[in-house]
C-alpha cells in the first residue's frame, strides 16, 4: 500500500511542488533542473508540476526567456498589458531588459515626430513604438519607458546595456509601426473583453491540498474528512490525482467502514476548469442538480472544487458580455433603441447596417437570429431580474431585409414559471413580419 493510500489527505510530491511555486516571488525564473535538484525530485516530476502551474496561471513560459513566476491576480487590471504580452502579440524578439518583461505599460507612443517633440509624450510605464532611431531608443529608456523597434531593425550594444541596467525591455519585430499599433490596440480590446467575463479562476485560489479522497480510501476516511471539513461530498481521485468520481454521504450510507470508495462512488463526474465561465458552470449545476463541481486542469487533475452556492452568488455580480461594447453581439445591437407601442409592449428599433449584410447583399440570417435572441434576453431580464440561459430556439425567415432598412424587434413573453420562460419574437419591416423565433430560456435563481 502506498503512502497516499495510508494517508489520503497527505500532500503528494506534485502538490508540494505546486505550493513551492506559489510561494516564489513574482518574476522568479524557475529552471526545471534547478527545481528538481532543490526539491530532490526527478526532472520529469518537476516538469509536470511546472506545466500544471502554467495552466493555473502561476507561471508563464516564453521562448528565449524561460519559465517565470507571474502574478495570477492581474485579471483585476484588464486595461494593461505586460511587455511580455506585447512581445507575444507582435511575434517579436527581445534585444535587452529581460528583467522588465513582467512590467505593465499604461500607454504606447508612436515615434513619428522629431525627437524633442516625442520626448514630451514619453513617460515611465509607456512603450515607444519606433523604427531605426537609436537616439529615440535611448531617450525612451532614460525616461522609464520600454521600446519596440519596428521594421526588423536592432539597436546598439550601448542601448542594450542601458535597457538591462534600467530593467526596461527593448523589443524588435518585423512589422511596420502603424501595423504594430493596430495589433496592440486590438489585443487590448480582446483582453479587456475576456477578463471582464467572470471565470471560475476569479472565484477560487487553487490550493495545494483540496478536500478529496482516493479510490482506495474507505468509508471511515470519508467520515473523518467530513467531520474535519463539514462537507458531505468530495471528489475522488486516482493515484495521479485525476478526478475519477464523486462520493456523497448518500453513497456511503449503510456501508461498512472498511469498504473502499471505488465501489461506491459515482464515476465520470461533471467537471469544470479554471477558465470555464461562471455562467456556464451555473447553468450546468442548475440543469443537472449538481451541488459540487470539481475543478480540473487539461489532464483532469484536481485543482479544487466549487459549490453551487458560490457559483450562483457570483452570478449576481458577473459582468455581461453585452455590456462590453466590442463583442460582435454588442456591436450589432448598438444601434437599437428601446421603445413602447400604444399598448405599452416592449420593442426595439434600429437600422440594418451594411456590416450586417450576408453574401447576397441583404441582412444575414445569423444577424437576424442574434438580434431576436438579444431582444428576448432583455424581455426575460425585465420580467425576472435574474440571469438566464437559452435552452432552445426555433427560427423562421419569411422575407429578406435590405441594407439601411429600419426594422423593429418585438419580444413577447408567452409563458413564465419559476425556472423557465418561453418567448416569441418577431422581426418587423414596414409592418410585416420578416422573421420569427420561439425561444425557451432557463432562469438561474441564486437563492
C-alpha positions as CSV (number, residue, x, y, z in Angstrom):
1,X,0.0,0.0,0.0
2,X,1.4,3.4,-1.0
3,X,1.9,6.4,1.3
4,X,-1.1,8.1,-0.3
5,X,-3.3,5.1,0.4
6,X,-2.3,5.2,4.1
7,X,-2.9,9.0,4.4
8,X,-5.5,10.1,1.8
9,X,-5.1,13.8,2.6
10,X,-1.3,13.9,2.9
11,X,0.1,16.1,0.0
12,X,1.9,14.4,-2.8
13,X,5.3,15.5,-4.2
14,X,3.4,17.1,-7.1
15,X,1.2,19.1,-4.7
16,X,4.2,20.2,-2.6
17,X,5.9,21.4,-5.8
18,X,2.9,23.5,-6.7
19,X,2.9,25.1,-3.3
20,X,6.6,25.8,-3.7
21,X,5.9,27.6,-7.0
22,X,3.1,29.6,-5.4
23,X,5.4,30.8,-2.7
24,X,8.1,32.1,-5.1
25,X,8.3,35.9,-5.6
26,X,6.8,37.3,-8.8
27,X,9.4,37.4,-11.5
28,X,11.5,34.5,-10.3
29,X,12.9,32.3,-13.0
30,X,12.2,28.6,-12.5
31,X,14.6,26.3,-14.4
32,X,13.4,22.6,-14.4
33,X,16.7,21.2,-13.4
34,X,17.3,23.6,-10.6
35,X,13.9,23.0,-9.1
36,X,14.3,19.2,-9.4
37,X,17.7,19.5,-7.6
38,X,16.5,21.9,-4.9
39,X,13.4,19.8,-4.1
40,X,15.0,16.4,-4.6
41,X,12.6,15.1,-7.2
42,X,13.1,13.9,-10.8
43,X,13.2,16.3,-13.7
44,X,10.1,14.7,-15.0
45,X,8.2,15.4,-11.8
46,X,9.4,19.0,-11.8
47,X,8.4,19.5,-15.4
48,X,4.9,18.1,-14.8
49,X,4.5,20.5,-11.9
50,X,5.6,23.5,-14.0
51,X,3.2,22.6,-16.8
52,X,0.3,22.4,-14.4
53,X,1.4,25.7,-12.7
54,X,1.2,27.2,-16.2
55,X,-2.3,26.0,-16.7
56,X,-3.2,27.6,-13.3
57,X,-1.8,30.9,-14.3
58,X,1.0,30.8,-11.8
59,X,3.9,30.8,-14.2
60,X,4.5,31.9,-17.8
61,X,6.8,30.2,-20.3
62,X,8.2,32.4,-23.1
63,X,10.5,31.5,-25.9
64,X,14.1,32.6,-25.2
65,X,13.1,33.7,-21.7
66,X,12.2,30.5,-19.9
67,X,9.6,29.9,-17.1
68,X,8.9,32.8,-14.8
69,X,6.6,33.1,-11.8
70,X,3.8,35.6,-12.7
71,X,1.1,37.5,-10.9
72,X,-2.1,35.5,-11.4
73,X,-4.3,38.3,-10.0
74,X,-3.6,40.6,-12.9
75,X,-7.0,39.9,-14.3
76,X,-8.2,42.6,-12.0
77,X,-6.4,45.2,-14.1
78,X,-7.6,44.3,-17.6
79,X,-6.7,47.5,-19.4
80,X,-3.0,47.0,-19.1
81,X,-0.7,44.6,-21.0
82,X,2.8,43.5,-19.9
83,X,5.8,43.9,-22.1
84,X,5.9,40.1,-22.3
85,X,2.4,40.1,-23.7
86,X,3.3,42.7,-26.3
87,X,6.3,40.6,-27.3
88,X,4.0,37.7,-27.9
89,X,1.3,39.8,-29.7
90,X,3.8,41.2,-32.3
91,X,5.7,37.9,-32.5
92,X,9.0,39.7,-31.9
93,X,12.2,39.1,-30.1
94,X,14.0,40.6,-27.1
95,X,17.0,42.8,-27.5
96,X,17.6,43.7,-23.9
97,X,16.0,44.5,-20.5
98,X,14.7,41.0,-19.9
99,X,14.1,41.7,-16.2
100,X,11.4,44.1,-17.0
101,X,9.2,41.9,-19.2
102,X,6.6,41.4,-16.5
103,X,6.1,45.2,-16.0
104,X,2.9,46.7,-17.3
105,X,2.5,49.6,-19.8
106,X,-0.2,52.2,-19.4
107,X,0.0,53.7,-23.0
108,X,2.1,53.5,-26.2
109,X,3.6,56.3,-28.1
110,X,4.2,56.2,-31.9
111,X,7.6,57.7,-32.7
112,X,6.6,59.6,-35.9
113,X,7.8,63.0,-34.8
114,X,11.0,64.9,-34.0
115,X,13.0,63.7,-31.0
116,X,12.2,66.9,-29.0
117,X,8.5,66.6,-29.5
118,X,8.5,62.9,-28.9
119,X,10.2,63.3,-25.5
120,X,7.2,65.3,-24.2
121,X,4.9,62.3,-24.7
122,X,7.1,59.6,-23.2
123,X,6.9,58.9,-19.5
124,X,7.5,56.0,-17.1
125,X,5.4,52.9,-18.0
126,X,4.8,53.8,-21.6
127,X,6.0,52.0,-24.7
128,X,7.7,53.8,-27.6
129,X,6.9,52.2,-31.0
130,X,9.6,53.5,-33.4
131,X,11.9,52.4,-36.2
132,X,15.6,52.5,-36.6
133,X,16.2,55.7,-34.4
134,X,18.8,54.9,-31.8
135,X,18.5,58.3,-30.1
136,X,14.8,57.8,-29.6
137,X,15.6,54.3,-28.1
138,X,18.0,55.9,-25.6
139,X,15.7,58.8,-24.6
140,X,12.8,56.5,-24.0
141,X,14.8,54.2,-21.7
142,X,16.2,57.2,-19.8
143,X,12.6,58.4,-19.2
144,X,11.5,55.0,-17.9
145,X,9.7,53.7,-21.0
146,X,10.1,50.4,-22.9
147,X,10.9,50.4,-26.6
148,X,9.6,48.4,-29.5
149,X,11.8,48.7,-32.6
150,X,9.7,48.0,-35.8
151,X,10.8,47.0,-39.3
152,X,13.0,44.2,-38.1
153,X,15.8,46.7,-37.0
154,X,18.0,46.2,-34.0
155,X,19.8,48.7,-31.8
156,X,23.3,49.3,-30.5
157,X,25.1,47.5,-27.7
158,X,25.1,50.7,-25.7
159,X,21.3,50.8,-25.8
160,X,21.0,47.2,-24.9
161,X,23.3,47.7,-21.9
162,X,21.1,50.7,-20.8
163,X,18.0,48.5,-21.1
164,X,19.5,45.9,-18.9
165,X,20.6,48.5,-16.3
166,X,17.1,50.1,-16.2
167,X,15.3,46.8,-16.3
168,X,13.2,48.1,-19.2
169,X,12.6,45.8,-22.2
170,X,13.6,46.8,-25.7
171,X,11.9,44.6,-28.3
172,X,12.0,44.2,-32.1
173,X,9.6,42.9,-34.7
174,X,9.3,42.7,-38.4
175,X,6.1,44.7,-38.7
176,X,5.9,48.4,-39.5
177,X,5.0,51.0,-36.8
178,X,1.3,51.5,-37.6
179,X,0.6,47.8,-38.1
180,X,2.1,47.2,-34.7
181,X,0.0,49.9,-33.1
182,X,-3.2,48.3,-34.6
183,X,-2.2,44.8,-33.4
184,X,-1.6,46.0,-29.8
185,X,-4.8,48.1,-29.8
186,X,-6.9,45.1,-31.0
187,X,-5.2,42.8,-28.4
188,X,-6.0,45.3,-25.6
189,X,-9.7,45.2,-26.5
190,X,-9.7,41.4,-26.8
191,X,-8.1,41.0,-23.4
192,X,-10.5,43.6,-21.8
193,X,-13.4,41.5,-23.1
194,X,-12.0,38.2,-21.9
195,X,-11.1,39.5,-18.5
196,X,-14.5,41.1,-17.8
197,X,-16.2,37.7,-18.3
198,X,-16.1,36.1,-14.9
199,X,-14.5,32.7,-14.8
200,X,-14.0,30.0,-12.2
201,X,-10.4,31.2,-11.5
202,X,-11.9,34.5,-10.3
203,X,-13.8,32.7,-7.5
204,X,-11.1,30.5,-6.1
205,X,-7.4,30.4,-5.3
206,X,-6.2,26.9,-6.2
207,X,-4.9,25.1,-3.0
208,X,-2.2,22.5,-3.0
209,X,-4.5,20.5,-0.7
210,X,-8.1,20.2,-1.5
211,X,-10.8,18.2,0.2
212,X,-10.6,15.0,-1.8
213,X,-10.3,11.3,-1.3
214,X,-8.6,8.5,-3.2
215,X,-10.2,5.5,-4.9
216,X,-8.6,3.3,-2.2
217,X,-9.9,5.4,0.7
218,X,-12.5,3.8,2.9
219,X,-15.9,4.9,4.3
220,X,-14.0,5.6,7.6
221,X,-11.8,8.1,5.7
222,X,-14.9,9.7,4.2
223,X,-16.4,10.1,7.7
224,X,-13.2,11.6,9.1
225,X,-12.8,14.1,6.3
226,X,-16.5,15.0,6.5
227,X,-16.1,15.8,10.2
228,X,-13.0,17.9,9.5
229,X,-14.5,20.0,6.7
230,X,-18.2,19.9,7.4
231,X,-18.8,18.8,3.9
232,X,-20.8,15.8,2.8
233,X,-19.5,15.3,-0.8
234,X,-15.9,15.1,-2.2
235,X,-14.1,14.4,-5.5
236,X,-12.4,11.1,-5.8
237,X,-9.0,10.9,-7.5
238,X,-6.7,8.2,-8.7
239,X,-3.0,7.8,-8.0
240,X,-2.2,10.5,-10.5
241,X,-4.6,13.0,-8.9
242,X,-7.0,12.7,-11.8
243,X,-10.7,13.1,-10.9
244,X,-12.5,9.8,-11.5
245,X,-15.6,10.1,-9.3
246,X,-17.7,11.8,-6.7
247,X,-18.7,10.5,-3.3
248,X,-21.5,11.7,-1.1
249,X,-23.0,10.9,2.3
250,X,-25.8,9.1,0.5
251,X,-23.4,6.9,-1.4
252,X,-21.6,5.6,1.8
253,X,-24.7,5.4,4.0
254,X,-25.1,1.8,5.3
255,X,-21.8,0.6,4.0
256,X,-19.1,-1.0,6.3
257,X,-16.4,1.4,7.5
258,X,-13.7,-0.6,5.6
259,X,-15.4,-0.5,2.3
260,X,-13.3,1.3,-0.4
261,X,-14.8,4.2,-2.2
262,X,-14.1,2.9,-5.7
263,X,-17.1,0.5,-5.2
264,X,-19.4,3.3,-4.0
265,X,-18.6,6.4,-5.9
266,X,-20.3,8.0,-8.9
267,X,-18.0,7.6,-11.9
268,X,-17.1,10.1,-14.6
269,X,-18.5,13.2,-12.8
270,X,-19.0,16.5,-14.5
271,X,-16.1,18.9,-14.0
272,X,-15.0,22.4,-15.0
273,X,-11.6,24.1,-15.5
274,X,-10.3,27.4,-14.1
275,X,-11.2,29.1,-17.5
276,X,-14.8,27.9,-17.5
277,X,-17.2,30.9,-17.5
278,X,-19.1,31.2,-14.2
279,X,-22.4,31.4,-16.2
280,X,-21.6,28.1,-17.9
281,X,-20.9,26.4,-14.6
282,X,-24.1,27.8,-13.1
283,X,-26.2,26.5,-16.0
284,X,-24.8,23.0,-15.7
285,X,-25.2,22.9,-11.9
286,X,-28.8,24.1,-12.1
287,X,-29.9,21.9,-15.0
288,X,-28.2,18.8,-13.6
289,X,-28.9,19.4,-9.9
290,X,-25.2,19.4,-9.0
291,X,-24.1,20.7,-5.7
292,X,-20.3,20.5,-6.1
293,X,-18.1,20.7,-9.2
294,X,-14.5,19.5,-9.2
295,X,-12.2,22.0,-10.9
296,X,-9.5,20.3,-13.0
297,X,-6.7,21.0,-15.4
298,X,-6.4,19.8,-19.0
299,X,-5.3,16.3,-17.8
300,X,-8.3,16.1,-15.5
301,X,-6.1,16.5,-12.4
302,X,-7.8,18.0,-9.4
303,X,-7.2,21.7,-8.8
304,X,-10.0,22.3,-6.3
305,X,-13.8,22.3,-6.1
306,X,-16.5,24.9,-6.1
307,X,-20.0,24.6,-4.7
308,X,-23.4,25.6,-6.1
309,X,-23.9,28.5,-3.7
310,X,-20.6,30.1,-4.6
311,X,-21.3,29.9,-8.3
312,X,-24.9,31.2,-8.1
313,X,-24.0,34.1,-5.8
314,X,-21.2,35.1,-8.1
315,X,-23.7,35.3,-11.0
316,X,-25.3,38.3,-9.3
317,X,-22.0,40.3,-9.8
318,X,-20.8,38.8,-13.1
319,X,-20.3,41.3,-16.0
320,X,-22.4,40.5,-19.1
321,X,-20.6,40.4,-22.4
322,X,-23.3,42.5,-24.0
323,X,-22.1,45.5,-21.9
324,X,-18.6,45.3,-23.2
325,X,-19.1,47.3,-26.4
326,X,-16.6,45.4,-28.5
327,X,-18.2,41.9,-28.9
328,X,-20.0,41.1,-32.1
329,X,-23.3,40.9,-30.4
330,X,-22.9,44.3,-28.7
331,X,-21.8,45.9,-32.0
332,X,-24.8,44.6,-33.8
333,X,-27.2,45.6,-31.0
334,X,-25.6,49.0,-30.5
335,X,-27.9,50.9,-33.0
336,X,-31.1,49.6,-31.5
337,X,-33.2,51.7,-29.1
338,X,-35.9,50.5,-26.7
339,X,-39.4,51.8,-27.4
340,X,-43.0,51.1,-26.2
341,X,-46.0,50.8,-28.5
342,X,-49.5,52.1,-27.9
343,X,-50.3,49.1,-25.7
344,X,-47.0,49.6,-23.7
345,X,-45.5,46.5,-25.3
346,X,-41.7,46.4,-25.5
347,X,-39.9,46.6,-28.8
348,X,-36.5,47.6,-30.2
349,X,-36.0,49.6,-33.4
350,X,-32.8,50.2,-35.4
351,X,-31.2,50.3,-38.8
352,X,-29.9,47.3,-40.8
353,X,-26.3,48.5,-41.4
354,X,-24.0,47.3,-44.2
355,X,-21.9,45.3,-41.7
356,X,-24.9,43.1,-41.1
357,X,-25.2,42.0,-44.7
358,X,-24.7,38.5,-45.9
359,X,-23.4,37.0,-49.2
360,X,-26.4,38.2,-51.3
361,X,-26.4,41.8,-50.0
362,X,-29.3,41.5,-47.6
363,X,-29.2,41.2,-43.8
364,X,-27.8,37.8,-42.9
365,X,-30.0,35.2,-41.2
366,X,-27.3,34.9,-38.5
367,X,-27.6,38.6,-37.6
368,X,-31.4,38.4,-37.5
369,X,-31.2,35.4,-35.2
370,X,-28.8,37.2,-32.9
371,X,-31.0,40.3,-32.8
372,X,-34.1,38.3,-31.9
373,X,-32.2,36.4,-29.2
374,X,-30.9,39.6,-27.6
375,X,-34.4,41.1,-27.7
376,X,-35.8,38.0,-26.0
377,X,-33.0,38.2,-23.4
378,X,-33.9,41.7,-22.5
379,X,-37.6,40.9,-22.2
380,X,-36.7,38.0,-19.8
381,X,-34.4,40.3,-17.7
382,X,-37.2,42.9,-17.4
383,X,-39.6,40.2,-16.2
384,X,-37.4,38.2,-13.9
385,X,-34.4,40.4,-13.0
386,X,-32.4,37.2,-13.0
387,X,-29.7,35.6,-15.0
388,X,-30.9,33.1,-17.6
389,X,-29.5,30.7,-20.2
390,X,-31.1,29.9,-23.6
391,X,-32.2,26.3,-23.8
392,X,-33.6,26.2,-27.4
393,X,-34.6,28.4,-30.3
394,X,-36.7,27.8,-33.4
395,X,-36.4,30.4,-36.1
396,X,-38.4,31.1,-39.3
397,X,-37.2,33.5,-42.1
398,X,-40.1,34.9,-44.2
399,X,-38.6,37.8,-46.1
400,X,-35.2,39.3,-46.8
401,X,-34.2,42.6,-45.2
402,X,-32.3,45.2,-47.4
403,X,-29.4,47.3,-46.1
404,X,-30.4,50.6,-44.4
405,X,-33.9,49.4,-43.7
406,X,-35.5,50.3,-40.3
407,X,-36.5,47.1,-38.5
408,X,-38.3,46.5,-35.2
409,X,-37.7,43.5,-33.0
410,X,-40.8,42.7,-30.8
411,X,-40.4,40.1,-28.0
412,X,-43.4,38.8,-26.1
413,X,-43.5,36.6,-23.0
414,X,-45.7,33.6,-23.8
415,X,-45.3,31.5,-20.7
416,X,-43.3,32.0,-17.5
417,X,-42.6,29.8,-14.5
418,X,-40.0,29.9,-11.7
419,X,-37.5,28.0,-13.8
420,X,-38.4,28.5,-17.4
421,X,-39.6,31.3,-19.7
422,X,-41.0,30.9,-23.2
423,X,-40.6,33.9,-25.5
424,X,-42.0,34.7,-29.0
425,X,-40.0,37.3,-31.1
426,X,-40.9,38.9,-34.3
427,X,-38.7,41.0,-36.6
428,X,-40.8,43.6,-38.4
429,X,-40.2,45.7,-41.6
430,X,-42.8,48.2,-42.7
431,X,-45.4,46.5,-40.5
432,X,-44.8,43.0,-42.0
433,X,-43.1,40.1,-40.2
434,X,-39.8,39.2,-41.9
435,X,-38.5,36.7,-39.3
436,X,-40.0,34.9,-36.3
437,X,-38.5,32.9,-33.4
438,X,-39.7,30.9,-30.5
439,X,-37.2,30.6,-27.6
440,X,-37.1,28.8,-24.2
441,X,-34.8,30.1,-21.5
442,X,-33.9,28.6,-18.2
443,X,-33.6,31.1,-15.3
444,X,-30.8,30.8,-12.8
445,X,-32.1,31.5,-9.3
446,X,-29.2,32.5,-6.9
447,X,-31.3,31.9,-3.8
